[in-house]
Amino acid sequence: MCAANDNELKALVRKQFTSTAEVFGNYAVTHRVTDAELLARLVCAAPTDRAVDLACGPGTLALRFARHVKWVCGLDFTPAILELARRNALREGLSNLVCVLGDAQALPFGDSSLDLAVTSFSLHHISDPASVLREMARVLKPGGRVGVLDILVSEDPKVRELNNRIERIRDNSHARSLARSDFDRIFGQAGLRMVASEERGHPRTFDHWMHVAGWKRTDSQYIEARQLMESSMADDGANFHPRFEPAEVVKPGEEPDIYMINTGIYIAAEKI
Ligand SMILES: C[S@@+](CC[C@H](N)C(=O)[O-])C[C@H]1O[C@@H](n2cnc3c(N)ncnc32)[C@H](O)[C@@H]1O
C-alpha cells in the first residue's frame, strides 16, 4: 500500500477505535484475559522483563503483562482508546504500566533496549505488517521475545477473499488478515525465529461481533455483512463456521442470531 493509502488507513483506524473505544475496549479487556495469559505463558514473560504492548487499545495485553513483568509500556495511536488503557491501569493500581501515544511502525525506543514486544489484533489493521515486526525486532535485545496474537485466515485465496470482504464491511479499517504462510514469511524476514504457536477458535454470535464494531441490526453494514455470512453457510466459504442453533427464545418475526467462530493464532518468537 502506498503512503497516501497508508495515511488514509490510519485515519480510518483512529476513527473506528475512537467511535467504538468504550464498547470494543470494555469487551476486549474483559473477554481476552485468557488470551493475554496464554500469550504471556508462550513468551515466558518474566519479572525482570521490560516490555512493550504495541497497538495496545484499552490495554488488553498490557494490563495482564503488567502482572508478570517489571515494566510495560502500552502504546497506541488512537487517543480515545489509549485513555481507556490509562483509566484501566489506574483502577487496577498497576504502577509499572505506562501508556504512550505512538505509532507501532516507528517505536519510540532505542535499538536493543527491551526484553519483550507483544501485540494483539493489530497486524490486520496495518498496511505493512512486516514493518511492525521489524520494529519489534529492532527494539529487542538479542534473545528478546516477541508475542503476536491475531486473526488467522485460510490459505485458500477464494476463502480469504470472502473472509476479508466480510471483515471490511464490518470494519472499514480492516486491511487484511494473514494466513499461516504470511506469518512465517514476515517473522523470518524480521530475523525472528518462531519458538511456539497455537491456533484457537473463539466462538461468538454474529450480533455481538457486529455490536462491538458499532453496528446494530438495522444498519446497512450489518445487513450487508449478514447476507454474505449467510451465503457462506453452505460451504463455509469464508471460514467463519457460521450456523443457526435452536434458540429458547426468538422474538416473533425476528431473524435468529448466527453462531460463528473467529480463528486466532498465538505466536512466540525470539530475536536471532
Ligand atoms: C482491534 S484493536 C486491538 C487492541 C488490543 N491490542 C486488543 O487486542 O484488544 C486495534 C488497535 O490497534 C491500534 N493501531 C492500529 N494501527 C496502529 C499503529 N500503526 N500504531 C499504533 N496503534 C495502532 C488501534 O488504534 C487500535 O487500538
The ligand as an SDF file (V2000), in Angstrom:
LIG
                    3D

 27 29  0  0  0  0  0  0  0  0999 V2000
   -8.5380   -4.3270   17.1770 C   0  0  0  0  0  0  0  0  0  0  0  0
   -7.7580   -3.1440   18.2000 S   0  0  0  0  0  0  0  0  0  0  0  0
   -6.7880   -4.2020   19.2310 C   0  0  0  0  0  0  0  0  0  0  0  0
   -6.5000   -3.5750   20.5720 C   0  0  0  0  0  0  0  0  0  0  0  0
   -5.8360   -4.5140   21.5670 C   0  0  0  0  0  0  0  0  0  0  0  0
   -4.4920   -4.8390   21.1760 N   0  0  0  0  0  0  0  0  0  0  0  0
   -6.6650   -5.7530   21.7650 C   0  0  0  0  0  0  0  0  0  0  0  0
   -6.2060   -6.8570   21.4380 O   0  0  0  0  0  0  0  0  0  0  0  0
   -7.7860   -5.6330   22.2550 O   0  0  0  0  0  0  0  0  0  0  0  0
   -6.5620   -2.4300   17.1350 C   0  0  0  0  0  0  0  0  0  0  0  0
   -5.7640   -1.3200   17.8160 C   0  0  0  0  0  0  0  0  0  0  0  0
   -4.6220   -1.0570   17.0140 O   0  0  0  0  0  0  0  0  0  0  0  0
   -4.3450    0.3210   17.0660 C   0  0  0  0  0  0  0  0  0  0  0  0
   -3.4560    0.6100   15.9340 N   0  0  0  0  0  0  0  0  0  0  0  0
   -3.6230    0.2540   14.6350 C   0  0  0  0  0  0  0  0  0  0  0  0
   -2.5760    0.6380   13.9010 N   0  0  0  0  0  0  0  0  0  0  0  0
   -1.6900    1.2270   14.7630 C   0  0  0  0  0  0  0  0  0  0  0  0
   -0.4050    1.8060   14.6130 C   0  0  0  0  0  0  0  0  0  0  0  0
    0.2020    1.8800   13.4140 N   0  0  0  0  0  0  0  0  0  0  0  0
    0.2070    2.2930   15.7010 N   0  0  0  0  0  0  0  0  0  0  0  0
   -0.3950    2.2510   16.9150 C   0  0  0  0  0  0  0  0  0  0  0  0
   -1.6250    1.7230   17.1240 N   0  0  0  0  0  0  0  0  0  0  0  0
   -2.2600    1.2140   16.0590 C   0  0  0  0  0  0  0  0  0  0  0  0
   -5.7140    0.9630   17.0370 C   0  0  0  0  0  0  0  0  0  0  0  0
   -5.6930    2.2800   17.4850 O   0  0  0  0  0  0  0  0  0  0  0  0
   -6.4980    0.0110   17.9530 C   0  0  0  0  0  0  0  0  0  0  0  0
   -6.4460    0.4400   19.2800 O   0  0  0  0  0  0  0  0  0  0  0  0
  1  2  1  0
  2  3  1  0
  2 10  1  0
  3  4  1  0
  4  5  1  0
  5  6  1  0
  5  7  1  0
  7  8  2  0
  7  9  1  0
 10 11  1  0
 11 12  1  0
 11 26  1  0
 12 13  1  0
 13 14  1  0
 13 24  1  0
 14 15  1  0
 14 23  1  0
 15 16  2  0
 16 17  1  0
 17 18  1  0
 17 23  2  0
 18 19  1  0
 18 20  2  0
 20 21  1  0
 21 22  2  0
 22 23  1  0
 24 25  1  0
 24 26  1  0
 26 27  1  0
M  CHG  2   2   1   9  -1
M  END
$$$$
